[in-house]
Amino acid sequence: MSNIHFDIAGEHHISVPDLLYISHSRYEGDWNSIMHSHVFSELLYIEKGEGEIVIRNTGIPVRERDFILLPPNFSHTEISSEKERLEYYALGVSNLSLSM
């Protein structure tokens, strides 16, 4: 097994991601779905159910085991199916940057 470890302690010239929160949401008929955004990235993991993530007025179907990355200042909302109610985890993360 190969293993590479990157130490992030000490002084560096990179921004280290900071976990702001972890939340769990489950649709129970009382969900007010409104467009919103955050000044940080939001990571969504769909645990159960199905529905849509609405981004810029376009609904994108989501279902169990989907993973969604929403960049900062990206307007979005979550809409649950009535039949297969949406249940997901959300992680708010600041200083997150991805490159390929």
N, C-alpha and C positions, 0 to 999 in steps of 0.2 A: 504494500500500500504506500502510495506517495502522499506526502503531507508537507505543505508549505505554510509557515506561520509568519504573519506580518505583525510586528509589534507597533502599537499606536501610542504608547506612552512616550512622554518627552516632547521636545519641540520639533514640529514638522511644518512644512509649508503647504499642507493640505487641510481641508476642513473635514472634521470627523463628524459623521452623521449623529444626530441626537434624537433619541426616541422620546417623543413628547407625550404620547398616550397610546393605550390599547383599549379598544372598546368592543363590545359585542352587541349586535342589534338583531332583533327578531320581529318580524311583522306580526302584529296581533290585532289588526283592524283599526289601530289608532295612530297610524303613521301619516304624518303630514310631509309629503314629498315636495320640497321646494328647491329650486336651483340655488346653489351656493358655491363658494370657493374658499380656499385656505391659502395663507401665505407660505405654507410648507407643503411637502409632498404627502399624499395619502395612499396607503397600500390597502387594498381590500382583498380578503380571501373569502370566497363564498363557501360556507360550511354546508348549507342545506338549501333546498328549494330552487326557485328560478325567478327571473324577473328581467329587468333592464337597468342598465346604467345609462342615463341620458347625458350626453355630452354635446354641447352646442346644438341643441334641438334635434339631435339624432339619437334614437334608442338603440342601444347595443345589447343583444340578448346575453344574459349571464345565467349560469347554472352551477350546481354543486362542483366544487374543486377548481373553479376558475380563480385566477389571480389577476388583479387589475392594479396598475400603477397610474395614479393621477398626479401630474406635475403641479407645482405651486401655481396659484392664480388661475386654475383651470375650472371653469364653471361646469357643475355636474349635479345630478341627483340620482337617487336610487328608487326604483319602483318595483314592488313585489307582485308576483302572480297571486291571485286569490286562491287558486287551487293548490299550488306548491309554494307555500309561504317562504319568503326569503329570510335567510339567517346568515349573518356574516360577521367577520372580525375586521376592524379598521385600525390601522396603525398610522399615527401622525409622526412624520419624521422630518426634521429640519436638516439643512446642510447635506442633503442627499444629492449626489451627482452620479450619473451612469455614463459610461462611454463604451464604445465598441472598437 
